[in-house]
C-alpha cells in the first residue's frame, strides 16, 4: 500500500478539475464554431441593395426578398 499525503490528494484533485474544465472549454469552442459556420452558410448579402437575408436552400443563386435580384452565395466576412 502506498502512502497518500494531503498535498498529493489536493494536487491530483486540482489537476482532475482543471483538465475537465479545459476539455469542456475546448468542446464548447468547437461546437460553437461549427454552429456559427452553419449559420453563416445561409446568410446572403444582396449586391444591389445590401440587404442581408437568410436563404436555407442549397441553390447557388438566392433571390433577394427586398429587390428581387439574384445573388451568388459568398462567404460573409465578419468585421
Ligand atoms: Zn436586394
PDB file of the backbone (N, CA, C, O) and the ligand in Angstrom, with CONECT records:
HET     ZN  A 101       1
ATOM      1  N   UNK A   1       0.844  -1.186   0.000  1.00  0.00           N
ATOM      2  CA  UNK A   1       0.000   0.000   0.000  1.00  0.00           C
ATOM      3  C   UNK A   1       0.884   1.242   0.000  1.00  0.00           C
ATOM      4  O   UNK A   1       1.857   1.324   0.749  1.00  0.00           O
ATOM      5  N   UNK A   2       0.540   2.191  -0.834  1.00  0.00           N
ATOM      6  CA  UNK A   2       1.348   3.417  -0.857  1.00  0.00           C
ATOM      7  C   UNK A   2       0.677   4.488  -0.003  1.00  0.00           C
ATOM      8  O   UNK A   2      -0.541   4.511   0.178  1.00  0.00           O
ATOM      9  N   UNK A   3       1.511   5.356   0.502  1.00  0.00           N
ATOM     10  CA  UNK A   3       1.013   6.402   1.382  1.00  0.00           C
ATOM     11  C   UNK A   3       0.577   7.604   0.556  1.00  0.00           C
ATOM     12  O   UNK A   3       1.259   8.016  -0.382  1.00  0.00           O
ATOM     13  N   UNK A   4      -0.544   8.142   0.915  1.00  0.00           N
ATOM     14  CA  UNK A   4      -1.068   9.313   0.215  1.00  0.00           C
ATOM     15  C   UNK A   4      -1.082  10.478   1.185  1.00  0.00           C
ATOM     16  O   UNK A   4      -1.668  10.415   2.265  1.00  0.00           O
ATOM     17  N   UNK A   5      -0.422  11.535   0.765  1.00  0.00           N
ATOM     18  CA  UNK A   5      -0.414  12.717   1.629  1.00  0.00           C
ATOM     19  C   UNK A   5      -1.565  13.635   1.234  1.00  0.00           C
ATOM     20  O   UNK A   5      -2.146  13.500   0.157  1.00  0.00           O
ATOM     21  N   UNK A   6      -1.873  14.546   2.104  1.00  0.00           N
ATOM     22  CA  UNK A   6      -2.945  15.503   1.831  1.00  0.00           C
ATOM     23  C   UNK A   6      -2.565  16.400   0.658  1.00  0.00           C
ATOM     24  O   UNK A   6      -3.410  16.718  -0.178  1.00  0.00           O
ATOM     25  N   UNK A   7      -1.285  16.815   0.589  1.00  0.00           N
ATOM     26  CA  UNK A   7      -0.827  17.654  -0.522  1.00  0.00           C
ATOM     27  C   UNK A   7      -0.986  16.929  -1.857  1.00  0.00           C
ATOM     28  O   UNK A   7      -1.403  17.525  -2.851  1.00  0.00           O
ATOM     29  N   UNK A   8      -0.653  15.654  -1.869  1.00  0.00           N
ATOM     30  CA  UNK A   8      -0.790  14.872  -3.101  1.00  0.00           C
ATOM     31  C   UNK A   8      -2.234  14.746  -3.530  1.00  0.00           C
ATOM     32  O   UNK A   8      -2.551  14.855  -4.715  1.00  0.00           O
ATOM     33  N   UNK A   9      -3.116  14.514  -2.560  1.00  0.00           N
ATOM     34  CA  UNK A   9      -4.545  14.397  -2.894  1.00  0.00           C
ATOM     35  C   UNK A   9      -5.090  15.706  -3.450  1.00  0.00           C
ATOM     36  O   UNK A   9      -5.866  15.708  -4.406  1.00  0.00           O
ATOM     37  N   UNK A  10      -4.680  16.820  -2.844  1.00  0.00           N
ATOM     38  CA  UNK A  10      -5.141  18.130  -3.324  1.00  0.00           C
ATOM     39  C   UNK A  10      -4.611  18.393  -4.728  1.00  0.00           C
ATOM     40  O   UNK A  10      -5.338  18.902  -5.582  1.00  0.00           O
ATOM     41  N   UNK A  11      -3.358  18.053  -4.970  1.00  0.00           N
ATOM     42  CA  UNK A  11      -2.768  18.273  -6.293  1.00  0.00           C
ATOM     43  C   UNK A  11      -3.481  17.437  -7.354  1.00  0.00           C
ATOM     44  O   UNK A  11      -3.783  17.938  -8.437  1.00  0.00           O
ATOM     45  N   UNK A  12      -3.750  16.174  -7.052  1.00  0.00           N
ATOM     46  CA  UNK A  12      -4.455  15.305  -8.007  1.00  0.00           C
ATOM     47  C   UNK A  12      -5.875  15.814  -8.235  1.00  0.00           C
ATOM     48  O   UNK A  12      -6.351  15.836  -9.370  1.00  0.00           O
ATOM     49  N   UNK A  13      -6.547  16.218  -7.172  1.00  0.00           N
ATOM     50  CA  UNK A  13      -7.914  16.730  -7.283  1.00  0.00           C
ATOM     51  C   UNK A  13      -7.953  17.988  -8.146  1.00  0.00           C
ATOM     52  O   UNK A  13      -8.821  18.116  -9.009  1.00  0.00           O
ATOM     53  N   UNK A  14      -7.015  18.923  -7.924  1.00  0.00           N
ATOM     54  CA  UNK A  14      -6.962  20.141  -8.738  1.00  0.00           C
ATOM     55  C   UNK A  14      -6.633  19.831 -10.197  1.00  0.00           C
ATOM     56  O   UNK A  14      -7.195  20.441 -11.107  1.00  0.00           O
ATOM     57  N   UNK A  15      -5.730  18.887 -10.416  1.00  0.00           N
ATOM     58  CA  UNK A  15      -5.377  18.520 -11.789  1.00  0.00           C
ATOM     59  C   UNK A  15      -6.579  17.936 -12.521  1.00  0.00           C
ATOM     60  O   UNK A  15      -6.809  18.255 -13.687  1.00  0.00           O
ATOM     61  N   UNK A  16      -7.344  17.085 -11.848  1.00  0.00           N
ATOM     62  CA  UNK A  16      -8.548  16.492 -12.476  1.00  0.00           C
ATOM     63  C   UNK A  16      -9.563  17.581 -12.795  1.00  0.00           C
ATOM     64  O   UNK A  16     -10.147  17.581 -13.878  1.00  0.00           O
ATOM     65  N   UNK A  17      -9.780  18.509 -11.867  1.00  0.00           N
ATOM     66  CA  UNK A  17     -10.757  19.591 -12.104  1.00  0.00           C
ATOM     67  C   UNK A  17     -10.295  20.479 -13.256  1.00  0.00           C
ATOM     68  O   UNK A  17     -11.090  20.823 -14.131  1.00  0.00           O
ATOM     69  N   UNK A  18      -9.013  20.850 -13.261  1.00  0.00           N
ATOM     70  CA  UNK A  18      -8.510  21.712 -14.338  1.00  0.00           C
ATOM     71  C   UNK A  18      -8.591  21.025 -15.690  1.00  0.00           C
ATOM     72  O   UNK A  18      -8.944  21.662 -16.683  1.00  0.00           O
ATOM     73  N   UNK A  19      -8.274  19.748 -15.748  1.00  0.00           N
ATOM     74  CA  UNK A  19      -8.359  19.008 -17.012  1.00  0.00           C
ATOM     75  C   UNK A  19      -9.805  18.935 -17.505  1.00  0.00           C
ATOM     76  O   UNK A  19     -10.063  19.114 -18.695  1.00  0.00           O
ATOM     77  N   UNK A  20     -10.745  18.675 -16.597  1.00  0.00           N
ATOM     78  CA  UNK A  20     -12.142  18.586 -17.031  1.00  0.00           C
ATOM     79  C   UNK A  20     -12.657  19.939 -17.493  1.00  0.00           C
ATOM     80  O   UNK A  20     -13.414  20.004 -18.462  1.00  0.00           O
ATOM     81  N   UNK A  21     -12.272  21.016 -16.829  1.00  0.00           N
ATOM     82  CA  UNK A  21     -12.688  22.360 -17.266  1.00  0.00           C
ATOM     83  C   UNK A  21     -12.072  22.680 -18.621  1.00  0.00           C
ATOM     84  O   UNK A  21     -12.740  23.237 -19.493  1.00  0.00           O
ATOM     85  N   UNK A  22     -10.799  22.330 -18.803  1.00  0.00           N
ATOM     86  CA  UNK A  22     -10.135  22.596 -20.080  1.00  0.00           C
ATOM     87  C   UNK A  22     -10.811  21.847 -21.228  1.00  0.00           C
ATOM     88  O   UNK A  22     -11.060  22.427 -22.284  1.00  0.00           O
ATOM     89  N   UNK A  23     -11.107  20.570 -21.028  1.00  0.00           N
ATOM     90  CA  UNK A  23     -11.734  19.800 -22.105  1.00  0.00           C
ATOM     91  C   UNK A  23     -13.162  20.266 -22.372  1.00  0.00           C
ATOM     92  O   UNK A  23     -13.612  20.248 -23.518  1.00  0.00           O
ATOM     93  N   UNK A  24     -13.875  20.683 -21.333  1.00  0.00           N
ATOM     94  CA  UNK A  24     -15.229  21.226 -21.539  1.00  0.00           C
ATOM     95  C   UNK A  24     -15.160  22.527 -22.324  1.00  0.00           C
ATOM     96  O   UNK A  24     -16.008  22.793 -23.176  1.00  0.00           O
ATOM     97  N   UNK A  25     -14.150  23.333 -22.033  1.00  0.00           N
ATOM     98  CA  UNK A  25     -13.978  24.605 -22.755  1.00  0.00           C
ATOM     99  C   UNK A  25     -13.649  24.353 -24.218  1.00  0.00           C
ATOM    100  O   UNK A  25     -14.216  24.996 -25.101  1.00  0.00           O
ATOM    101  N   UNK A  26     -12.736  23.422 -24.483  1.00  0.00           N
ATOM    102  CA  UNK A  26     -12.355  23.101 -25.866  1.00  0.00           C
ATOM    103  C   UNK A  26     -13.570  22.558 -26.630  1.00  0.00           C
ATOM    104  O   UNK A  26     -13.798  22.939 -27.778  1.00  0.00           O
ATOM    105  N   UNK A  27     -14.345  21.675 -26.002  1.00  0.00           N
ATOM    106  CA  UNK A  27     -15.527  21.118 -26.670  1.00  0.00           C
ATOM    107  C   UNK A  27     -16.555  22.207 -26.950  1.00  0.00           C
ATOM    108  O   UNK A  27     -17.172  22.209 -28.015  1.00  0.00           O
ATOM    109  N   UNK A  28     -16.749  23.134 -26.013  1.00  0.00           N
ATOM    110  CA  UNK A  28     -17.705  24.228 -26.226  1.00  0.00           C
ATOM    111  C   UNK A  28     -17.260  25.121 -27.373  1.00  0.00           C
ATOM    112  O   UNK A  28     -18.090  25.570 -28.163  1.00  0.00           O
ATOM    113  N   UNK A  29     -15.951  25.385 -27.476  1.00  0.00           N
ATOM    114  CA  UNK A  29     -15.428  26.216 -28.572  1.00  0.00           C
ATOM    115  C   UNK A  29     -15.652  25.531 -29.918  1.00  0.00           C
ATOM    116  O   UNK A  29     -16.042  26.178 -30.890  1.00  0.00           O
ATOM    117  N   UNK A  30     -15.407  24.234 -29.972  1.00  0.00           N
ATOM    118  CA  UNK A  30     -15.567  23.501 -31.235  1.00  0.00           C
ATOM    119  C   UNK A  30     -17.039  23.495 -31.653  1.00  0.00           C
ATOM    120  O   UNK A  30     -17.344  23.732 -32.822  1.00  0.00           O
ATOM    121  N   UNK A  31     -17.949  23.231 -30.723  1.00  0.00           N
ATOM    122  CA  UNK A  31     -19.378  23.211 -31.051  1.00  0.00           C
ATOM    123  C   UNK A  31     -19.866  24.590 -31.471  1.00  0.00           C
ATOM    124  O   UNK A  31     -20.664  24.716 -32.399  1.00  0.00           O
ATOM    125  N   UNK A  32     -19.381  25.626 -30.783  1.00  0.00           N
ATOM    126  CA  UNK A  32     -19.812  26.987 -31.116  1.00  0.00           C
ATOM    127  C   UNK A  32     -19.310  27.383 -32.504  1.00  0.00           C
ATOM    128  O   UNK A  32     -20.036  28.024 -33.264  1.00  0.00           O
ATOM    129  N   UNK A  33     -18.083  27.009 -32.838  1.00  0.00           N
ATOM    130  CA  UNK A  33     -17.520  27.325 -34.155  1.00  0.00           C
ATOM    131  C   UNK A  33     -18.327  26.634 -35.255  1.00  0.00           C
ATOM    132  O   UNK A  33     -18.633  27.247 -36.277  1.00  0.00           O
ATOM    133  N   UNK A  34     -18.670  25.366 -35.051  1.00  0.00           N
ATOM    134  CA  UNK A  34     -19.455  24.628 -36.047  1.00  0.00           C
ATOM    135  C   UNK A  34     -20.836  25.225 -36.240  1.00  0.00           C
ATOM    136  O   UNK A  34     -21.316  25.333 -37.369  1.00  0.00           O
ATOM    137  N   UNK A  35     -21.481  25.615 -35.142  1.00  0.00           N
ATOM    138  CA  UNK A  35     -22.808  26.220 -35.215  1.00  0.00           C
ATOM    139  C   UNK A  35     -22.738  27.564 -35.941  1.00  0.00           C
ATOM    140  O   UNK A  35     -23.616  27.890 -36.740  1.00  0.00           O
ATOM    141  N   UNK A  36     -21.688  28.343 -35.660  1.00  0.00           N
ATOM    142  CA  UNK A  36     -21.517  29.645 -36.295  1.00  0.00           C
ATOM    143  C   UNK A  36     -21.295  29.482 -37.806  1.00  0.00           C
ATOM    144  O   UNK A  36     -21.862  30.230 -38.602  1.00  0.00           O
ATOM    145  N   UNK A  37     -20.475  28.510 -38.191  1.00  0.00           N
ATOM    146  CA  UNK A  37     -20.223  28.282 -39.622  1.00  0.00           C
ATOM    147  C   UNK A  37     -21.496  27.845 -40.338  1.00  0.00           C
ATOM    148  O   UNK A  37     -21.755  28.286 -41.457  1.00  0.00           O
ATOM    149  N   UNK A  38     -22.296  26.980 -39.703  1.00  0.00           N
ATOM    150  CA  UNK A  38     -23.549  26.539 -40.318  1.00  0.00           C
ATOM    151  C   UNK A  38     -24.515  27.715 -40.482  1.00  0.00           C
ATOM    152  O   UNK A  38     -25.209  27.827 -41.493  1.00  0.00           O
ATOM    153  N   UNK A  39     -24.547  28.586 -39.475  1.00  0.00           N
ATOM    154  CA  UNK A  39     -25.451  29.733 -39.521  1.00  0.00           C
ATOM    155  C   UNK A  39     -25.007  30.707 -40.625  1.00  0.00           C
ATOM    156  O   UNK A  39     -25.839  31.236 -41.363  1.00  0.00           O
ATOM    157  N   UNK A  40     -23.698  30.937 -40.730  1.00  0.00           N
ATOM    158  CA  UNK A  40     -23.194  31.883 -41.723  1.00  0.00           C
ATOM    159  C   UNK A  40     -23.363  31.383 -43.142  1.00  0.00           C
ATOM    160  O   UNK A  40     -23.443  32.178 -44.078  1.00  0.00           O
ATOM    161  N   UNK A  41     -23.419  30.063 -43.311  1.00  0.00           N
ATOM    162  CA  UNK A  41     -23.530  29.489 -44.654  1.00  0.00           C
ATOM    163  C   UNK A  41     -24.815  29.926 -45.335  1.00  0.00           C
ATOM    164  O   UNK A  41     -24.861  30.011 -46.562  1.00  0.00           O
ATOM    165  N   UNK A  42     -25.855  30.202 -44.569  1.00  0.00           N
ATOM    166  CA  UNK A  42     -27.159  30.529 -45.141  1.00  0.00           C
ATOM    167  C   UNK A  42     -27.386  32.028 -45.303  1.00  0.00           C
ATOM    168  O   UNK A  42     -28.406  32.423 -45.867  1.00  0.00           O
ATOM    169  N   UNK A  43     -26.483  32.869 -44.836  1.00  0.00           N
ATOM    170  CA  UNK A  43     -26.676  34.305 -44.968  1.00  0.00           C
ATOM    171  C   UNK A  43     -26.170  34.788 -46.317  1.00  0.00           C
ATOM    172  O   UNK A  43     -25.097  34.390 -46.771  1.00  0.00           O
ATOM    173  N   UNK A  44     -26.948  35.643 -46.946  1.00  0.00           N
ATOM    174  CA  UNK A  44     -26.597  36.188 -48.255  1.00  0.00           C
ATOM    175  C   UNK A  44     -26.747  37.703 -48.166  1.00  0.00           C
ATOM    176  O   UNK A  44     -27.705  38.205 -47.579  1.00  0.00           O
ATOM    177  N   UNK A  45     -25.796  38.426 -48.751  1.00  0.00           N
ATOM    178  CA  UNK A  45     -25.874  39.883 -48.810  1.00  0.00           C
ATOM    179  C   UNK A  45     -26.176  40.258 -50.250  1.00  0.00           C
ATOM    180  O   UNK A  45     -25.443  39.877 -51.163  1.00  0.00           O
ATOM    181  N   UNK A  46     -27.247  40.998 -50.452  1.00  0.00           N
ATOM    182  CA  UNK A  46     -27.638  41.408 -51.801  1.00  0.00           C
ATOM    183  C   UNK A  46     -26.621  42.415 -52.342  1.00  0.00           C
ATOM    184  O   UNK A  46     -26.250  43.367 -51.655  1.00  0.00           O
ATOM    185  N   UNK A  47     -26.182  42.194 -53.567  1.00  0.00           N
ATOM    186  CA  UNK A  47     -25.217  43.090 -54.194  1.00  0.00           C
ATOM    187  C   UNK A  47     -25.847  44.367 -54.704  1.00  0.00           C
ATOM    188  O   UNK A  47     -25.132  45.325 -54.998  1.00  0.00           O
ATOM    189  N   UNK A  48     -27.154  44.412 -54.817  1.00  0.00           N
ATOM    190  CA  UNK A  48     -27.841  45.598 -55.331  1.00  0.00           C
ATOM    191  C   UNK A  48     -28.250  46.529 -54.194  1.00  0.00           C
ATOM    192  O   UNK A  48     -27.952  47.723 -54.228  1.00  0.00           O
ATOM    193  N   UNK A  49     -28.931  45.984 -53.189  1.00  0.00           N
ATOM    194  CA  UNK A  49     -29.481  46.857 -52.139  1.00  0.00           C
ATOM    195  C   UNK A  49     -28.824  46.621 -50.777  1.00  0.00           C
ATOM    196  O   UNK A  49     -29.248  47.225 -49.791  1.00  0.00           O
ATOM    197  N   UNK A  50     -27.812  45.772 -50.690  1.00  0.00           N
ATOM    198  CA  UNK A  50     -27.101  45.477 -49.432  1.00  0.00           C
ATOM    199  C   UNK A  50     -28.000  44.900 -48.341  1.00  0.00           C
ATOM    200  O   UNK A  50     -27.676  44.987 -47.157  1.00  0.00           O
ATOM    201  N   UNK A  51     -29.102  44.325 -48.730  1.00  0.00           N
ATOM    202  CA  UNK A  51     -29.987  43.695 -47.752  1.00  0.00           C
ATOM    203  C   UNK A  51     -29.400  42.336 -47.352  1.00  0.00           C
ATOM    204  O   UNK A  51     -29.014  41.544 -48.212  1.00  0.00           O
ATOM    205  N   UNK A  52     -29.335  42.078 -46.065  1.00  0.00           N
ATOM    206  CA  UNK A  52     -28.828  40.802 -45.564  1.00  0.00           C
ATOM    207  C   UNK A  52     -30.021  39.910 -45.267  1.00  0.00           C
ATOM    208  O   UNK A  52     -30.900  40.280 -44.489  1.00  0.00           O
ATOM    209  N   UNK A  53     -30.053  38.745 -45.878  1.00  0.00           N
ATOM    210  CA  UNK A  53     -31.172  37.839 -45.652  1.00  0.00           C
ATOM    211  C   UNK A  53     -30.664  36.414 -45.548  1.00  0.00           C
ATOM    212  O   UNK A  53     -29.519  36.116 -45.889  1.00  0.00           O
ATOM    213  N   UNK A  54     -31.539  35.539 -45.070  1.00  0.00           N
ATOM    214  CA  UNK A  54     -31.179  34.150 -44.851  1.00  0.00           C
ATOM    215  C   UNK A  54     -31.882  33.299 -45.893  1.00  0.00           C
ATOM    216  O   UNK A  54     -33.092  33.414 -46.088  1.00  0.00           O
ATOM    217  N   UNK A  55     -31.122  32.450 -46.559  1.00  0.00           N
ATOM    218  CA  UNK A  55     -31.694  31.560 -47.562  1.00  0.00           C
ATOM    219  C   UNK A  55     -31.217  30.143 -47.261  1.00  0.00           C
ATOM    220  O   UNK A  55     -30.075  29.804 -47.568  1.00  0.00           O
ATOM    221  N   UNK A  56     -32.070  29.309 -46.666  1.00  0.00           N
ATOM    222  CA  UNK A  56     -31.627  27.974 -46.250  1.00  0.00           C
ATOM    223  C   UNK A  56     -31.514  26.962 -47.383  1.00  0.00           C
ATOM    224  O   UNK A  56     -31.138  25.816 -47.134  1.00  0.00           O
ATOM    225  N   UNK A  57     -31.826  27.344 -48.621  1.00  0.00           N
ATOM    226  CA  UNK A  57     -31.755  26.382 -49.714  1.00  0.00           C
ATOM    227  C   UNK A  57     -30.300  26.155 -50.126  1.00  0.00           C
ATOM    228  O   UNK A  57     -29.411  26.895 -49.705  1.00  0.00           O
ATOM    229  N   UNK A  58     -30.060  25.145 -50.940  1.00  0.00           N
ATOM    230  CA  UNK A  58     -28.710  24.814 -51.391  1.00  0.00           C
ATOM    231  C   UNK A  58     -28.401  25.362 -52.776  1.00  0.00           C
ATOM    232  O   UNK A  58     -27.355  25.041 -53.338  1.00  0.00           O
ATOM    233  N   UNK A  59     -29.291  26.187 -53.344  1.00  0.00           N
ATOM    234  CA  UNK A  59     -29.064  26.720 -54.682  1.00  0.00           C
ATOM    235  C   UNK A  59     -27.900  27.705 -54.674  1.00  0.00           C
ATOM    236  O   UNK A  59     -27.628  28.364 -53.671  1.00  0.00           O
ATOM    237  N   UNK A  60     -27.212  27.792 -55.834  1.00  0.00           N
ATOM    238  CA  UNK A  60     -26.095  28.722 -55.946  1.00  0.00           C
ATOM    239  C   UNK A  60     -26.566  30.167 -55.983  1.00  0.00           C
ATOM    240  O   UNK A  60     -25.853  31.067 -55.538  1.00  0.00           O
ATOM    241  N   UNK A  61     -27.751  30.390 -56.506  1.00  0.00           N
ATOM    242  CA  UNK A  61     -28.297  31.737 -56.579  1.00  0.00           C
ATOM    243  C   UNK A  61     -29.439  31.884 -55.581  1.00  0.00           C
ATOM    244  O   UNK A  61     -30.273  30.989 -55.442  1.00  0.00           O
ATOM    245  N   UNK A  62     -29.469  33.016 -54.890  1.00  0.00           N
ATOM    246  CA  UNK A  62     -30.527  33.290 -53.926  1.00  0.00           C
ATOM    247  C   UNK A  62     -31.209  34.595 -54.328  1.00  0.00           C
ATOM    248  O   UNK A  62     -30.553  35.573 -54.686  1.00  0.00           O
ATOM    249  N   UNK A  63     -32.525  34.587 -54.262  1.00  0.00           N
ATOM    250  CA  UNK A  63     -33.269  35.775 -54.654  1.00  0.00           C
ATOM    251  C   UNK A  63     -33.469  36.688 -53.449  1.00  0.00           C
ATOM    252  O   UNK A  63     -33.906  36.250 -52.386  1.00  0.00           O
ATOM    253  N   UNK A  64     -33.143  37.955 -53.633  1.00  0.00           N
ATOM    254  CA  UNK A  64     -33.296  38.944 -52.561  1.00  0.00           C
ATOM    255  C   UNK A  64     -34.789  39.200 -52.338  1.00  0.00           C
ATOM    256  O   UNK A  64     -35.508  39.496 -53.292  1.00  0.00           O
ATOM    257  N   UNK A  65     -35.262  39.091 -51.101  1.00  0.00           N
ATOM    258  CA  UNK A  65     -36.692  39.328 -50.855  1.00  0.00           C
ATOM    259  C   UNK A  65     -37.078  40.797 -50.978  1.00  0.00           C
ATOM    260  O   UNK A  65     -38.259  41.107 -51.130  1.00  0.00           O
ATOM    261  N   UNK A  66     -36.110  41.705 -50.915  1.00  0.00           N
ATOM    262  CA  UNK A  66     -36.430  43.125 -50.980  1.00  0.00           C
ATOM    263  C   UNK A  66     -36.513  43.623 -52.424  1.00  0.00           C
ATOM    264  O   UNK A  66     -37.502  44.251 -52.803  1.00  0.00           O
ATOM    265  N   UNK A  67     -35.476  43.348 -53.240  1.00  0.00           N
ATOM    266  CA  UNK A  67     -35.444  43.910 -54.590  1.00  0.00           C
ATOM    267  C   UNK A  67     -35.624  42.847 -55.678  1.00  0.00           C
ATOM    268  O   UNK A  67     -35.823  43.196 -56.842  1.00  0.00           O
ATOM    269  N   UNK A  68     -35.560  41.576 -55.331  1.00  0.00           N
ATOM    270  CA  UNK A  68     -35.781  40.520 -56.306  1.00  0.00           C
ATOM    271  C   UNK A  68     -34.567  40.160 -57.135  1.00  0.00           C
ATOM    272  O   UNK A  68     -34.680  39.333 -58.040  1.00  0.00           O
ATOM    273  N   UNK A  69     -33.400  40.748 -56.865  1.00  0.00           N
ATOM    274  CA  UNK A  69     -32.190  40.434 -57.625  1.00  0.00           C
ATOM    275  C   UNK A  69     -31.661  39.064 -57.221  1.00  0.00           C
ATOM    276  O   UNK A  69     -31.809  38.639 -56.076  1.00  0.00           O
ATOM    277  N   UNK A  70     -31.041  38.380 -58.182  1.00  0.00           N
ATOM    278  CA  UNK A  70     -30.446  37.085 -57.893  1.00  0.00           C
ATOM    279  C   UNK A  70     -29.001  37.301 -57.437  1.00  0.00           C
ATOM    280  O   UNK A  70     -28.246  38.028 -58.083  1.00  0.00           O
ATOM    281  N   UNK A  71     -28.624  36.682 -56.347  1.00  0.00           N
ATOM    282  CA  UNK A  71     -27.295  36.884 -55.768  1.00  0.00           C
ATOM    283  C   UNK A  71     -26.566  35.563 -55.633  1.00  0.00           C
ATOM    284  O   UNK A  71     -27.154  34.537 -55.291  1.00  0.00           O
ATOM    285  N   UNK A  72     -25.256  35.611 -55.912  1.00  0.00           N
ATOM    286  CA  UNK A  72     -24.425  34.430 -55.682  1.00  0.00           C
ATOM    287  C   UNK A  72     -24.077  34.358 -54.208  1.00  0.00           C
ATOM    288  O   UNK A  72     -23.955  35.377 -53.529  1.00  0.00           O
ATOM    289  N   UNK A  73     -23.921  33.139 -53.730  1.00  0.00           N
ATOM    290  CA  UNK A  73     -23.538  32.969 -52.330  1.00  0.00           C
ATOM    291  C   UNK A  73     -22.058  33.302 -52.172  1.00  0.00           C
ATOM    292  O   UNK A  73     -21.208  32.815 -52.918  1.00  0.00           O
ATOM    293  N   UNK A  74     -21.781  34.123 -51.206  1.00  0.00           N
ATOM    294  CA  UNK A  74     -20.402  34.451 -50.875  1.00  0.00           C
ATOM    295  C   UNK A  74     -20.251  34.295 -49.381  1.00  0.00           C
ATOM    296  O   UNK A  74     -21.226  34.376 -48.634  1.00  0.00           O
ATOM    297  N   UNK A  75     -19.053  34.075 -48.960  1.00  0.00           N
ATOM    298  CA  UNK A  75     -18.806  33.935 -47.543  1.00  0.00           C
ATOM    299  C   UNK A  75     -18.948  35.300 -46.874  1.00  0.00           C
ATOM    300  O   UNK A  75     -18.382  36.288 -47.342  1.00  0.00           O
ATOM    301  N   UNK A  76     -19.700  35.349 -45.786  1.00  0.00           N
ATOM    302  CA  UNK A  76     -19.883  36.607 -45.054  1.00  0.00           C
ATOM    303  C   UNK A  76     -18.653  36.800 -44.188  1.00  0.00           C
ATOM    304  O   UNK A  76     -18.319  35.960 -43.353  1.00  0.00           O
ATOM    305  N   UNK A  77     -17.986  37.926 -44.407  1.00  0.00           N
ATOM    306  CA  UNK A  77     -16.773  38.215 -43.656  1.00  0.00           C
ATOM    307  C   UNK A  77     -17.135  39.069 -42.450  1.00  0.00           C
ATOM    308  O   UNK A  77     -17.764  40.120 -42.572  1.00  0.00           O
ATOM    309  N   UNK A  78     -16.723  38.588 -41.288  1.00  0.00           N
ATOM    310  CA  UNK A  78     -17.023  39.323 -40.061  1.00  0.00           C
ATOM    311  C   UNK A  78     -16.011  40.435 -39.879  1.00  0.00           C
ATOM    312  O   UNK A  78     -14.806  40.233 -40.024  1.00  0.00           O
ATOM    313  N   UNK A  79     -16.523  41.620 -39.557  1.00  0.00           N
ATOM    314  CA  UNK A  79     -15.628  42.781 -39.389  1.00  0.00           C
ATOM    315  C   UNK A  79     -15.127  42.821 -37.967  1.00  0.00           C
ATOM    316  O   UNK A  79     -14.362  43.715 -37.607  1.00  0.00           O
TER     317      UNK A  79
HETATM  318 ZN    ZN A 101     -31.667  43.280 -52.879  1.00  0.00          ZN
END
